[in-house]
Amino acid sequence: MDNLLVVSHSPHVLGKNTVRRTMLDVIIALIPAFVAGILVFGYRAAVITVISVVSCVVFEWLWNKILKKPASVGDLSAIVTGMLLAFNVPVTLPLWMVVIGAFFAIIIVKQFFGGLGHNFMNPALAARAFLLASWALAMTTWVAPHTAVPLWNTADVVTSATPLAAYAGAEGTVTQLPSYLDLFLGNVGGCIGETSALAILIGGIYLLARKVIKLRIPLTYLATVALGTWMFAGSDGLFSGDALYQILAGGVMLGAFFMATDYTTTPYTPMGQIIFGIGCGVITVLIRVWGGYPEGCSYSILLMNIVTPLIDRVTAPKRYGASKKRKEAKA
């Protein structure tokens, strides 16, 4: 009687991965980009990141406290959102705007839709888009690398063009553009966490090694951007664009590894992930080549976030033995 077989309903397999463990891996993977941001833009990059993280954590804690919900700050997702939000803004952004961006990301995008796992778009990218629409000048004020930026008064800082903006206005004159090495190391203007391709690659490799993300979305996203910009982004006609420059410049590397791979807002099927990555790449190319904005990464991911449920529905595997009438009734 002591060796009775206990039978229970599925699932029967308990994995070691938890939300907290996954978020901790993402935080660890973001540390190289955080360090690179401080080295390139100075101590203010660290201040913005800390304020963004603390604001996200406080807003999530207050929301749960006011609505008498179980505390969720322990899953570390608010910290990840805060870091990604900070990495998507310029170092010159006023600190109060960072707090507003954190409020929008946590309360409007995440908690209004039910919290972690229920938001339909990436909170950090949605907050970036909100800040860009509300304070376009502040969100597009860039400084050259290794320029001292005061903590409070950033109005008198000498501005600099981003590599993508320089590429769009350079008309093929390579002497006006940063070198590939500068792009790879991060010695260029831009958002805090997007400039160093090396730091992002280190973090991306860590996530792949820990099996937190799959290679499908980053690979298809980057490959589509490379192919599309090589075909259409050149000043000398078709097939004259600098694909490597387009990959290293801007936020496409950060987006491909850290935001386009978000579990909640991206497809769960392998084919769906490939479609998602290609879609992000196509929209990025459209915006960069024919749009009035030199970047396009954030909007491409947000737009594909919106169609993720449709992609999941189309690419979901068919159940063996299900009747056709039943499938049509559900559809």
N, C-alpha and C positions, 0 to 999 in steps of 0.2 A: 504493500500500500504506500510505502514511502517513495517508490519510484514511478509514480503515476505520470503519464505524459500529459502535460498541460497544453491544451489547444486554445488558441485565441485568434481573433480576426487579424487581418493584415493591417499594416506592414509588419514583417517579422525581423527585418534587418535594421540594426541601429548603427548609423555611421558616426565617425569621430568628429566630423566637421560640424561646427555650430556657427551661428551668425556672428557671435563675438570673435571666434577664431578667424573667420574669413575677413572681418573688418580689421582685425589686428594685422593680418597679413597685408591688407591694402595700405594701412598706415605705415607699416615697415617699408613697403615698396615705394611710398611717396617721399620717404626721408631723403633719398639722393636728390630729387628735384627741389626739395625744401632747402637743403644745404647749398645747392647750386644757385637758387634764387637769392640767398643771403650773400653769397660770394660775388654775384653779379650786381645786385641792386643795393646791398648794404643792409644795415640793421632794420630799416623800415619794413623790409619784406617780412622779417620775423615778427614785427609788431602787428602788421596786418593779418598774418596767419594766426597769431595767438588770439587777436580780437575776434576774428571770424570763427574760430573753433569755440572759444568761450561763449560767444553770442549764440551759436547754434545749440550748444549744450544747454544753456540757460533757457532758451526759448522752448526747447523740447521738454525740459523739466517743468517749466511753468505750465505748459499746456496740459501735461499729465496731472499736475497738482490741482489745477483749477477744475478740470473735468473729472477728477478723482479716478484717473486711470492708473493701471500699474506702471511703475517707473520703467522707462525704456532706454534711459541714457547709458545703461550698463552694456548695451549691445554694441556700442562704439560707432554706430552708424552716423550719429550727429557729428562726431569728430571727423569722419571721412568727408562728410558734406562740407564742413567748415574748411578743411584743407583744400578741397577741390575748388571751392568758391574763391578762396584767397589766391589760388594758382591761376585763376581765370580773370584777374583784374590787374590793372597796372599798379606799380608801386607808388604812384602819385595820387591814387584815389583817396579822397578825404575819409577819415576813419568812421565818421557817422554814416557814410554811405555803405560801408562794409557791414555795419550793424543792420541797416535796413535790408541789405541783400540777404543776410542771414535769416532775418524774420520772414522774408518772402520765401526763401528756400524751405525752411522748416515748417512754418505755420501754413502758408498758402498752398505750396506744392505738395508737401509731404503729409502733414497732419489733417488738413481739410479733406483728404481723400482716404483717410483711415490709418495713416502711419506707414511704417516700413513694410514693403511688400505690396502696397496698394496704390502708390503714386504711379501715374501713367507717364510721367516724364522725369528725366534726371533733375533733381532739385537744384544742384549747383549750376547747371547750364541754364535752367529756367531763370534762376536769379541773375545770372550774367546777362541774359537777354532782357530781363526787366530793367536792370541798371543801365544797360546800353540804350534802351528806348527812353528812359527817364532822364539820364544825364549823359548824353552822347559825348559831349566835350570832355568831361572828366574821365570817361571810359576809353577815350582814344588819345589821351595825353601820355606820350611815351618819352622816356629819357634814355640817353645813351648809357651803355653799361659802365659800371664803376663811377657813376655820378652821384655825388652826395645829395641826398634828398632830405630836407628837414622834416621833422615829425609832424608839425602842424601846418605851417604856411608853405604850400607847394605851388603857389601861384607864380612865383618868379623862377621856377626851374626851367632850364633850357631844354626844349623838347627835341625829339629826334624821331625820324621815320622808322617804322618797322621794316624788316627785310622784305616782306610781301608788298608793302606800299612802295618801297624802293624799286622792287622788281617790276611792278605795274607801271612805274613812271620812268624806268631806265631805258626802255626801247632797245634792249639788247646790249647796252654798254656795260660790260662786266666790271669795269673799273669802278663803277658807282655802287656795286653790291658788296656785301660782306663775303668773306671767303667761306668755303665749305667747312674749314676747320673752325672758324668762329661760330658758324651755325651749329656744328656738332658739339662744341664745348659750351656754347651759350653766351658768347661775348657779343650779344646783339640786343637791341631794344625789343620790348614785347611785354606780355604778361609775366607775372612772377614765376610761375611754374612751367612755362611752355618753351623757354628759350633753349635749354640744354637738352639736345637729343640724346647725348650720352647718359645723362642722369635718368631720363625717362626710359631708355632702353634697359638700364640696370634694374630699375623697378619692374619693368615689363617682364624681363627674364625671370626675376624672382617670382612673380605671380604665375608664370607658366610652369616653373619648376615646382611650385607648391600646388599646382593644379587648381588654382583659384579661377583662372580663366583658360579658355581654349584659344588656339591660334586662328580659328576661322575668321572671326570678325576683324581683328587687327590686320591680318594678312590680306583679306579681300578689300578692306577699306584702303589700306596703303597702296595696294597694287592698282586699284581702280583710280585713285588720285594720280598715281605716277603715270599710268597709261593715258588718262584723260588730259592731264596738263602737258604731257609730251606731244600729244596730238594737236591740241587747240590753244595752248597758252604761249606759244612762241610768237615773236614779233616778225618772223620771216616766213609766215605761212604755216601750213600743216606740218606736223612732225618736226617742229623746231623748238619746242618748249624744253625747259630745263627741269626734268622730272625730279632729279635728286634735290635740287634747290627747293622745289615745291614741297617735298616731303619733309625736309629738315627745317624749313621756315614755318612760322605760325604755330597753331595749336593742334595740327593734325596728329602728331605723334602722341601728345597727351590725351587727345580725344580717343584715338584708336585703342590705346591700352587701358585707360582708366575710366572712360565715361561711356564709350560705345559698348563696353563689356558688362555694364551694370545688369545684374540678374533680373531685377524687377521690370526694367523698361526695355528689355531686348528679347528676341524670340528664344524659345527653349529647344526647338528642333534644330538639328545640324543644318538642314537645307534652309531653314528660316534664318539662321545666323549668317549664312553665306549671302542670302538675299539682302539681309539688313546691312552687311558690310558694303556690298556693291551699291546699294541705294545711298548710303552715307557718302560714298566716294563720288557718285554721279552728281549728287546735289552740291557737294563741296566744289567740284569742278565747275558746275554751272554758275555758282555764285562768284567764284574767283575769276573766271574768264569773262563772263558776260554781265555779272552783277555790278552794283556800285560799291560793294564792300569787298576789300581785298582778302578777307579771311574765309568765312563760310562754314567752318567746322562745327561751331556750336549749333547753328541753325539746321545743319544737315542732320545731326544726331537728334535734335528735338523733333524735327519733322518725321524722322523714321520711328521715333518713340511712339508717335501718335498712331502710326499704321502697324505697330507691332501686333496688336490683337488680330488684325486681319491676316498678317503673315502667319501667325500661329494657327489660325483656323484653316488656312489653305494648305499648309505644310504638315499638319498633324497626321500621324500615321493612322490608317484605317484599321478598325478593329476586325479581326478575322471572325467571320460568322454573323456579323450584324446584318440585319435585313435592310434592303434598299429603301423600303417604305419608312422604316424607323429613322434612317439617316435623313431622308427627305423631310420628315416631320420635324426633326430637330433643327435642320437648316432653315 
